[in-house]
Amino acid sequence: MLFELVTGRAPFEGESAEAVLAKHAAEPPPRPSAIAPDLPIGYDAIVLRALAKSPADRFQTARELRTALKRLLR
């Protein structure tokens, strides 16, 4: 959802729900700034971390994500 909020579209698209799920599992998401070039560069790192394939690589709490977003907005 965060990806859509900052880019206006989903990170993966496909002909069917199964095709989209396969892309989620197998492909890295695109950098948000590749779709919305006017985004500040810091958004890429935050959004891509939130979409990391490995749960250990993602934000561990909503508070951690909020803190990262607050730092970016300063």
C-alpha positions as CSV (number, residue, x, y, z in Angstrom):
1,M,0.0,0.0,0.0
2,L,2.9,2.4,0.8
3,F,4.2,1.9,-2.7
4,E,0.9,2.8,-4.2
5,L,0.6,5.9,-2.0
6,V,3.9,7.3,-3.2
7,T,3.7,6.2,-6.8
8,G,0.1,6.0,-7.7
9,R,0.3,2.4,-8.8
10,A,1.0,-1.1,-7.5
11,P,4.6,-2.4,-7.6
12,F,3.7,-5.4,-9.7
13,E,1.1,-5.7,-12.5
14,G,0.0,-8.8,-14.4
15,E,-2.7,-10.4,-16.4
16,S,-4.1,-12.2,-13.4
17,A,-3.8,-12.3,-9.6
18,E,-1.6,-15.4,-10.0
19,A,0.8,-13.5,-12.3
20,V,1.0,-10.6,-9.8
21,L,1.7,-13.1,-6.9
22,A,4.4,-14.8,-9.0
23,K,6.1,-11.4,-9.6
24,H,5.9,-10.6,-5.9
25,A,7.7,-13.8,-5.0
26,A,10.3,-13.8,-7.8
27,E,11.1,-10.2,-8.7
28,P,12.5,-7.3,-6.8
29,P,10.1,-4.3,-6.7
30,P,11.0,-1.3,-8.8
31,R,12.4,1.8,-7.2
32,P,9.5,4.2,-6.5
33,S,11.5,7.0,-8.0
34,A,11.7,5.1,-11.3
35,I,7.9,5.5,-11.5
36,A,7.5,8.9,-9.8
37,P,10.8,10.7,-10.5
38,D,9.8,13.7,-8.4
39,L,9.9,11.7,-5.2
40,P,12.7,12.5,-2.8
41,I,15.4,9.9,-3.0
42,G,14.9,8.8,0.6
43,Y,11.5,7.3,-0.3
44,D,13.2,4.6,-2.3
45,A,15.0,3.1,0.7
46,I,12.0,3.3,3.0
47,V,9.5,1.7,0.5
48,L,11.9,-0.9,-0.7
49,R,12.8,-1.9,2.9
50,A,9.0,-2.2,3.7
51,L,8.7,-4.5,0.6
52,A,11.8,-6.6,1.4
53,K,11.3,-10.3,0.6
54,S,12.9,-11.4,3.9
55,P,10.9,-10.5,7.0
56,A,14.1,-9.8,8.9
57,D,15.0,-7.1,6.4
58,R,11.7,-5.3,6.8
59,F,10.7,-2.7,9.4
60,Q,10.0,-4.8,12.5
61,T,7.3,-2.5,13.8
62,A,5.0,0.3,12.5
63,R,6.7,2.6,15.0
64,E,10.1,1.9,13.2
65,L,8.5,2.7,9.8
66,R,6.9,5.9,11.2
67,T,10.3,7.0,12.7
68,A,12.0,6.5,9.3
69,L,9.2,8.5,7.5
70,K,9.4,11.3,10.1
71,R,13.2,11.6,9.6
72,L,12.7,11.8,5.9
73,L,10.1,14.5,6.2
74,R,12.4,16.7,8.3
